[in-house]
């Protein structure tokens, strides 16, 4: 059966495009460009980060994200979100990361974000051809019948993302991507702008999440 978008659906998708653009502009203005000193991050990387994310940010552990080549603004935001500040709980809950960032200063986090952004990301590998084919359709075209927009509209066709707002996804471990989408789906992770990722993930099945995660792993 062929699915056709109604006029109402078309208007919703156009509105989404406008909202995405507005959020991206707002984020750039709010965060500014992150400028740190990568040389000052080296000791922290060696002592704190390398065990889980590797010294060059190319994590070899599927459940831990690769950080190499990630936009510094995004990495900085995540580090900030893991940290409880001003008597308020952390925006992103993870016991391990909470301990890691507890003693990091704002400058430390900027230096780390800049360091990892300067590292060359190694290509990832997708292993399931069937899932890749399904995932490509979702990544590039979304799931119109369920109101799921194309991932490429925010994260770019090649997975490079959009600096300051949407992270680089290309080559990211499928296990990690899948875990984060499921966390967004149930509200366990809630540090997305305007609940965008929670809204998208809530409409995706386990099969769709697995497929798009596998496609992203091999994207370059």
Secondary structure, DSSP 4 states (H G I P E B T S, - for coil): ------HHHHHHHHHHHHHHHHHHHHHHHHH------GGGGHHHIIIIIHHHH-TTS---STTS---TT--HHHHHHHHHHHS-BTTBPPSS--HHHHHHHTT--HHHHHHHHHHHHTSPPPP-----HHHHHHHHHHHHH-BGGGTB--THHHH-TTS--BTTTB---TT--HHHHHHHHHHHHHTS---SGGGHHHHHHTT--HHHHHHHHHHHHT--
